Amino acid sequence: MFVFKNRLKYSVNTKTTKNINFLLPHKMHKEKSLSTLTLTSLIVLIPFTAFASFKDVPQNHRQYEPIKNLEEKGIIKGFNNQYFKPEQLITRAELLKMTFNHIGFIPIPRSQLTKFKDVPPDAWFTPYVSKATTLKILDYNQENPLFYPSSPITRLEAVEIIMKLEGIPISYSEKVQKLYFTDVNSNAPYAYIVQAAQISGIFLPNSEKKFLPFKNITRAETAELLLYAQQYKEEIYEPGLNSSLLDNGFSESENKFISNSKFGILLDVWSKINEQYIYKDNLDHNKIVFGAINGMVSSLEDPYSVFDAPQEATKLQDTLEGSYEGIGTVIDKYENDFMILSTLSESPAEKSGLKAGDIIREINDESVKGLMTEELVDKIKGPADTTVKITVEREGKYIIFNIKRAKLTFDTVIRQQNQIDIPSDIGYIAINQFTSNTANEFDKALASVMKMEEKKKGLILDLRNNPGGYLTPTYDMLGHFIENGKPIVKLNINGESIIETSNGKGELNKLPLILLVNKNTASAAEVMAGALQDYKIGELIGEQTYGKGTVQEITTYADDSMLKLSIAQWFTPSNQDINEKGLTPDIIIKTTKEDLIGKSDGQLQKAIDEIQRLIIEK
């Protein structure tokens, strides 16, 4: 799969048992496609009358009302519950917490890792940094992987973070018009953010009409920004939406939706359901909204564009990070039957006695005949500690297994396999999918393989059954084989051509290389295989690949729901379009039943023979 995380990720390969999307690099999204993250939370609060109780916030303080507003909602408590320190500069970590709490996100304290080196797993602010990173609210720079949690934050960055989390539109424009503020040039790269703040009223005007974008912001000023954001949302989402909203800062595409002649029908249906439906008291309003969104996305008739409610979205996110809840089997279709190809080591499937070659006949006493592979996998997966009943056929006999599911993690990079003995002078690495950690795993595996006692004269990369994943690790891994500055993939986004180039040394571009591929090699895996084949750095052996030539962007919302939307096409460096066609191997070797169940591996054996020939010729 291809996906833009943050606007970077991937697509789902419906033929594989690992459903993953394909992501585009965040830097590209930042430069080319800064669209609004609608993260608005509707929070029901019971108001009560009170005065701000902080000793350092008198009623004549300029930001008294915003501070009191946050205190009444329980969002701030101050220091020792007596002092708010309004003029103290707010830190980056404090601003994240205050804003997330304002939209209703209060995390469960738990240890978790982030990409930032200065964010400890157990710090109080880590959950907020983690969520902001997932939402692509924070930029991550590999060359300087620091968040600076204790540092103050500028007004510009604070405004951008608050607007994105509050769901206030920020429409990207290379040049803006009619700026209220005299200290911001309309050609400045951040002018569009200032313009969005001006349109929505999320700004702190002064007598000199200055925005002061790089001035550090105080705790009181942050409270004021949050109050402005709240007032903006209350006005925009107030019942009785009308055409006057077309002047409130919505993007052109949002205006098209609001002004569409059918928009009134949508509102009327919503109103009638809530006011006249016989069972209106039992309505699940979130379910209705998600249903409407699903209907909108489904109307695209694009199998790779999908909206997932929070629970399903979380499952996908786990899969992208190399974990899921299930029993630990790899399944594919063979001659119209669902066959177990392998079981993960120490998994519930292995411990229960399931074996490669077993044919699945029933799941929970229901026949699997007529199911798609993805549907079958969904029936087997489920919450940890629940049980699934699987009936298999083995050597003509039916056997029933009751298996308790578990939370499973799997390595995305493997350095060995068991079917065939590989000569000691040939390295072997299998890449199962591309998660955020795959590039690091690959670097370690590559260093280990290449530093073994006998010097490696060739390398085999196994991309079979790899459904894809994030593009960023794919780019990083290609840097070992393709020299710096050379194109590795070409993207067409809204008619604009974007070329991603290698940032590596290409130190292995002369090493004899074979890539194993099959019908389930897709998306990001095809990007890697296609680039190496184009440059004749590596030969492809196996079967025609899946043919996933589109890119999906993933947007994660504040409630953890997720939209995967096809936003681009991709092409190999030589402009080859593989969509719905796939890559054609240099040497085609079909998979046999014995290969599937692990009794042999004809493709790997051919790869060994071919790489030995290349070594001799070299």
N, C-alpha and C positions, 0 to 999 in steps of 0.2 A: 504494500500500500504506500501511497504517497501522502504526505501530510505536511501542512504548515503548522508549526506549533506557534500559537499566537497568531498566527496567521501563517502557520508553517506546517504542514504535516502531510498525511497521506491518504490513500484510498484503500478500500477493502477488497480483498480478493475473495469472491464468493465461492471459489472452488477449493480453497484451502481450509484446513481445520483451525488455523490461527488467523483470526480476523484482525488485521492491523491496517492503519492508514499511513499515508505517505506525507511527509512534512517538508516544507520549504524553509530555507534559512531565515531566521528572524531578522537579520540585517536587511534582507531584501524587502521584507514586509514593512520594516520601519521606513525605508526610503520610498517605497512605491505604493504602499497600500495601507494607510492608516485609517481604517474605518472604525465606526463607533462600536464599542462593546456595550451592549444594553444589559446592564447589570443591576437594574433597579429592583429593590426589594420593597414589597408592600408590608409595612410593619404596623400592627395594631397596638396602640399604646393607650393606656388609661391616663388622661391628664389629671394633674392635681395642682393646686395653687401653692406656690412656695417662692421664697426669695433665695437667691444664690447665697449659700451659707458660708462661702469662702471669706475668710477675714480680709483677704487682699483684693476682693472684688466688690467695691462699694456700688450702690445703685447708680451713681453718676459716672461709673466707668463706661467708656465708649462701647465696649463689647459685653456689657452686663447681660443684655438680653440673650445673645447667643450662648454665653457661658451658662446662664440659668437654664436655657432650653436643653443643653446637653446634660446638665446635672439632673434635671427632672426626669430625663429618660434613662438615667442610670448609666450613661455612657462614660461619664467622668466622675471621679471621686476626689481627685486632687492629691495633695501630699499630706499624709496623716489626717485626711478628711477635713482639714482646716484651711489649707492654702492651695490656690490654683496656680500661682506664679504666672500670671497672665503675660508679663513682659519677657519671660524667659523664652529663648529660642527653642522651638520644638525640634526634637531629633527625628531622624528619618524613621526610626522604629516606632516612636510614639505617634507620628502622623499616620502610619499604616494602621496601627491598632485603633486609633480614634475613628478613622474613616470606615474601617471594616465594621467596627461595632455600630457605627451610625447606620449602616445599611442592614444590620441584623445578623452579621456573621460573627459568632463567638465560638472559637474553636475549642475542641476538647484537648486539654493539655496532654501532649505525648511527645516522645522523642522522635525526631524525624530529620532526615538529611536534606540539605539544599546544595545548590551548586556554589554558593558563596563561601569562601574560606573563613570569613570572619563572622559566620552565623553558626554558633554551636548547636548541636542537635537538641539540647535541653533548655535553650534560652527561652524566656517568656515571649519574645517576639518572633521566634522561629516559625510558628504556624502561620503568622501573617505574611512573613516573607515567602514562605512556601506557596501559599495561596496566590499571592501577587505574582509570583514567578509563573505559576501554572496559567494564570490569566493573561500573561504577557504584559502586565502592568509595569513590571520592572525589566530593565534591559540587563542582559548578562553578557559580559565581555570576557572571553577566555584569556585574553592577555592581561586583564586586571580583574580577576574574579572576586571582587570585594563589594560589599553592600554599604559599609560604613554606618552601622546602626546608631552609633552615638553622635554622629555628625549632624549639624543643622541642615536644613533643606531650603532650597531657594523657593521663592514665590512661584516661579514658572513651573518647576517640577511638582510642587505641591498642588497647584491648580490642575495640572494635567492628571495626576493620580486621582484626585478627588472627582474630577469630571468623569473619568473613565469608570471608576467604581460606582458612582452614583447614576450612571447611565445617561449622562448629558452629552448630546452629540458633539463630536469633534470632527469636522469634515476637512480632509486634507486639501490644501490648495498651494501651488507653487508661489502665487502672488495674491495678496489679499487687498481689499479695498476698504476705505472709510474706517480706519482705525481711530478710536476715541483717544487713545493714549499717544502722547507726543514723543515718548522716548522709545518707541518700537517702530523700526523701519518696516514698511510693508513687504520688503524683499527679504527680511530676515527668515532663516529656516524655521523659526519657531513662531512666526507671525500668525499662522493659522490657528495655533492654540490660543493666542491672545484674542484673536477675532472671535473664536468660539466662546471664550469667557465673557467677552463684551456682549455678544448676542444674547447669551443666557442670563447675564447679570451676575455671573460668578466672578466678581472682581472687587478690588478694594480701591475705589477711586479716591483721589486726594485733590486738593485745590489746584495743583499744578497739572492735573490730568496725566499723571505718570503711573505706569504699571510697575516699574522697578522690578523687572523679571529676575534679576540675579541677587536681589536683596534677600537675606535669610528671613524666614517667617516666624512669628511668635506663636505661642500657644493660644493667645486670645484671638489673633488673626485667623488661626486655623478654625477655631470655634465659629467665627463669623462666616468663613467660607462654607462650612457645613450647613449653617442656617440658610445662607443664600441658596445652596443646592436644594435644601428641603423646600424652600419657598418656590423655587423654579418647578420642582416636580409636582407640588400641590397645584400649581397653576396649570401646568401642561396636562396632567392626568385628571383634571377636574371633569366631572360628568358634563355633557353638553358640548363636546368637542365640535368646533366649527371651523370655517375657512380662515378665521383670523390666525389660526396656528400656522398657516403657510408663511407667516412673516416672523416666526419665532426662532428661526435658526435651524430648522430641520434640513437635512440634505435634500438634494434634488430627487433622489430615489424615494426618500421617505415622503416627500411632498406628492409624488406620483401616486403613492399608496393612499394617502389621506384624501387626495382630490379625485380618486377614481370613483366613477359613478356607482360602483358596487360597494364602496366602503360603508355607505349608509345602511345597506342591507346587513352587513356584518354586525354593525352596532345594534341594529334593530333585533336581529336574531339573539344576540347576547342579552339584550334587555328583556325580550319576551321570555326567554328561558328562565331568567332570574326572577321575573315578576309573575308569570302566568303558568309556568310548568307545574303540573299537578304534584310532582314530588320535589318541588324546588327546595324544600327544607333539608333534603338529603343530598344536595348537589355537592360534588367535589369540584370546586372551581378551578383548581390547578389542573385537574384531569381534562376539563373542558378546554382550557387555554392550550395545554399541550396537544390536545386533539386537533385544534385549529391550526397550530403550527405544523403538526405532522401532515395535515391535509395540504397545506401550502407547499411544503417541501416535496411531498409525494407527487404533486401535480407536475413537477419538473420531469418526471419519468426518467430519472437518472439513478441507477442503482447505487451509485457511490455518494450521492447527496442524501444525508440522513439526519434527522433530529432525534436525539436520545434524551429521555427524561433522566433526572439525576441518578437513579439506581443503575440504569443501563449504561449511562455515560461513565460512571465510576468503574464498571466492569471493563469497559473499553480502555480506560486510562490505565488500569492495572495490567491489562494485556500488553499495552504499549511499553510498560515498564518491566515486562518479563515475569508477570505473575497472574494467576487466575485461580478460581475456585472450581474444583472438579475432581476427576479421578486419576488423570495423568496418562492419557492414551493419545497416540497419533493415528488418525483414521483417514482412509481414502476409499474411493469407490473402485472396485475391480469387477468387470463383467457384471455390472448392475447390482453387485453386492457391496455392503459396507464391510471392509476388512480392517482389522486392527493391524497396523504396521509395526508398532512397537509400544512399549510402556516405559514411562520415565522411571529411573532408578529410585527405589524406596518410595514409590508412589502407592496410593491405595489400590490402583489397578494391578500393579506388579505383586503387591502383597496378597491380593485376593486370589491370584492364580490365572488371571487373563494372560493370553499369550499372542505373540505375533502369528497371524494366519487365522485367528478366530474370526468367524463371520457373525456379525450382529444381526439377530433376527427380531428381537423385541426389546423395547425399553418400557419398563413399568407395565408389562403385560400388553402393550400395544405394538402392533406390527410396524416395522420401519419401512415397509414397502411404500414407494411413492414419495418418500421424503427427499429433500435436497440435503446435501452434506452439511450445510450450515444449520439446517433445522435439526438434524440428528445431533450435531454437536451441542446445540442449545438445550436439547432434552437431557443430555448427559451431564452438562455443567449444572451447577447449582450452589447454594450457600454451603459453606463448610459445616460439617457435622450433620448434614442431612444425608439420607440414603437413597440410592438409585438402584433399581432392579434391572439387570441386564441379562438377556437370554442369548447365548451364542451357539453356533454350530461348530463342532470340532470333530473332524474325522467321522462325519455322518451322525454324530450324537449331539443332542441338545443339552446344554449345561446352564444352570441358573446361578448368577452371582448377585448377592446383595452387598453393595459396596458403599461405605461411608465416604462422602466427599471431604476434601481438605483444601486448605489454602496452599497452593503450590507455587514454587518459583523455579525457573529454569535458566541455565546458562545460555546466552545467545551465541557464544563462541566456544567451539569444542575442538580440541587438538588431536583427537584420535577417533578411530572407529574399529569395529571388531570383525568385519566380514573378511577382509583381505589383509595380508601382511604387506605393508608398504616398505619398500627399500629404505635403508637408513639414510641414504643421501637425498631423499625426496621428502620435503615437508608437506604436511596435510593440516588444513584448518577448515572446519565447517562453520558457516555462519547461518544461524537459524532464523534470525530476524534482526531488524535494526531498531534498537531501543536507545534511550539517551545514554546508556552506559556501554553500548556495543563497541564504540571506537576505543574506549579505554581497555575493554576486554581483549579486543583484537591486537592492540599494541603490545599488551603483555604476552599474549599467545604467540605473536610473531617473534618477539624478542626471545622467548623461550625456545621456540622451534629452531630459529636460525642460530642459536648459540649452543645447540647440542654438540656432543663430542665430535660427530662426523659432520663436516661442512656440507650444507645443503646445496645441491647443484640445480634444484628445481623446486617448484611449489605448486600444490594443488589447493584451490579454493573451492569448497563445496557449497553451492548456493541452491541445491535442490530443496524443494518444499519451503523455500524462504518467501513468505508473502509480502515482504517489504517492511516499511516502518518509516522512521524519521530520515529525512534527507541529510541533515547536518552530519551525522556520523558516517553516512555514505561518502560525503565529500571528504571528510577527514581521512577515511581509509584509502580512498583513491589517491590521496596525496603521496602515498608510499610508492605508487607506480607511475603516476603522471607528473611531469615536471611543472614547476611553479609557473602560473600564468596561462597554461594551456586550457582550453574549454573542456569541461567534463559533462555538462548538460546544458541544453538550451530550452528556455521556457517562453511560452507565448501567453501573456497575461493581458486580457482586454486589448488584444491587437498589438501590444508592445513586446518586443523581443528582449529578453534578458538572458545574458550568458553568464553562467557560473563557472569560474575557473579554479584550477588547483592552487592550493596554497602550501603544498608539500614540496619535498625535495625530489621525489621521483627516484629514490635511491635503488629501487628494485626493478626499474624498467627494462633492464637487460637480462633479468633472471628468467629462465624458461618457466612459463606459467600456463596452467590449465584451469579452466573454470567449469565445474560440473553444473548443468542446468536441467530442468525438466518442466513439465506442464504447469507446475505449481510455483515456479520461480517468477515472481511478479514485482511490479512497481519499483521500489528502491533497489531491489536486487537486480532488476533489469537495467536500471541506470548504471550500476556498477559493471555488469556484464557487457552492456552495450558500449560503454566508454572504452573498456579494455580491448574489446573486439575491434572497434573502430581504429584504434591506434596500433593494432596488431601486436599489442603487448602480451595478450593472452589468447589462447584458443578456447573455443566453447565446445564441449562434448556433452552429448545427451539428447534431449528432445526439445522441440519447439517450446519456447517459454509462453507464459500466460497471455501477455499482450495488454498490459495496463499502462496506457499512455496519457492518462490525465492525472491531475494533481488536486488533492482536496485540502482545503484549509479547515482547521479545527478552531472553533471559538467556544470557550468554556465560560458559562455565565455564573453569576454569584451564587445561584442555588445548585450549582454543579451540573446543570443540564448542559447539553453540548450540541453544537451544529457542525456537521461535516458537509462542506459545500465544494463542489467541483469549481475551481477558479482558473485552471490553466491546463495547457497541453505541454508535454515535454518531448524533446527530440534528442537523439544522440549527437555527439560532436559533429558527425558527418551529415546531420540533418535527417537522419532516418526516423520516420514515424512508425512506431511499433504498435500503436493502439489497435486492439482487436486482431493483431497479426502475430505479435511476438518476435523474438529474435530467433534466427535460424542458426543452429549450431554448425561449426566448421566440420564436425564429425557427428553424424546422427547414430545413436545407439538406443534402441527401444528398451523399455523396462519390462522384465519378465515377472511372472508370479513369484518365482524363487527370489528375485531381487527384492520384491516388495516385502516379503516376510523375513528378509535378512539372511537367507541361506546362501545367497551369492550377491555379487555386485558387478555386473558386466560393464557398466559405465565407468566405475572406478578402475577396473582392471585395464580398460582401454586407455584411460587417462595416464596410468602408470607406463603403459607401453609407449604412448605418444610422447610423454615427457622424457623418457629415456632416449627416444630417437632425437628429440630436440637437443638433449645434452650432448649426444655424440656429434651432431651436425655443428654445434657451437664450437 
